[in-house]
Amino acid sequence: MIRILVQEENGKIREVSIDGHAEADVHGQDVVCAAISAIAFGLCNALDEMTDRVGFEVEDNHIRIYVPAEDETAETILRTGLIQFETVAEVNSEFVQIINGGEMQ
């Protein structure tokens, strides 16, 4: 199962963490995992190109994107990515879970 945790502050996305594997098919043929990975890395690339206020952690089975200070460009990109994640999760709910962690303290 892929778990996507979204944390917000003042109604703005401040962190997105993506963990796990979909295990929807055998390694190398898992289109659910490929879709989530493509969205995640596309987000990282877009954020890296279009803003300098975003941090990343990329490890095996884990991607963390965090926005330490408000940035409207980052917010737009992250909201777009969240819609894409939701689209994949909608038809693959047994393999992808999106958790809105609510407001950060």
JOJO-V868651 format. One line per field, one symbol per residue. ss: DSSP state (A for helix, B for strand, O for the rest). Layout:
ss: ???
This chain:
ss: OBBBBBBBBOOBBBBBBBBBOOOOOOOOOOAAAAAAAAAAAAAAAAAAAAOOOBBBBBBOOBBBBBBOOOOAAAAAAAAAAAAAAAAAAAAOOOOBBBBBBBBOO
